[in-house]
Amino acid sequence: MNVALMLRWVWRILRGEGGLWLQLIQAKYLRGAPLLACNRTEGSQFWRAIQRIKKDIRLGISFSLGNGKGIQF
């Protein structure tokens, strides 16, 4: 059940839904990096829990490129 709850929080981070708490996470931990590329393991209990379930996140995530005009490599 905890994994499902944490995945919901991750979904909100990836979608940019969160207001002030998301701004705090972005400033303190992400520092401009995408969530799945961030390897910071130190921090709050909440942040460490997110880091522990990254393998679960990667199992269920997919990306849609569309026509490719907005994608940069």
N, C-alpha and C positions, 0 to 999 in steps of 0.2 A: 504494500500500500504506500509506503514511503517513496518507493521508486516512482510510482505513478504520480504522486504529488510533486516530486522534484522534476519529473518530465514536464509537468504542466507549467512550472515556473520557468523551465528552460524554453518552452514554447513561447511564453510571454516575452522572454529576453530576445529570442530570435525574431519575433514579430515587431519588437519595439514598443510593446504595450506595457507600461508600468509607471510612468510619471516619475516622481521624485526618487523612489527606491531604485528604479532602473538607471537613472542618472548617477546615483551613488555607485552602483555596481560598475557602470561603464567607466567612471572616473577613477575608482579605487583599484579595480582588478583588470578590466579589459584594456584601458588606455589606448583606444583606437583600434585594437585588434579584434577580429571576429571571435565569437565565443569558442568555436571549436578549434581555433588556432592558438588560443591562450593556454599556456602551460603553467600558470602561477598556481602553486599548490598551497601556499601559506594564506592564511586569512581566517575569516569567520567560519563557524560550523556550517552555515548555509553554503558558502562558497566551496568549502571542501567537499560537501555532499554533491554539489554540481560536478565537481571534477571527478568524483568517483563513478558517476553514471555516464561519463562521456561515451563509453563503449555501447551502452544502450541507446544513446542518442544517435550515434552513427549507424546503428542497425536499422533504424526506422526513418531516417531522413532522406529526402531526395530533393533535387534541384531541377527546376524547369528553366531552360534557357530561352524559350520562345523563339523569336526570329534571330537572336544573337546580337542585335544592335546595341543593347545595353550592357553587354558582358565584356569585361576587359581581362586579359590574361597577362 
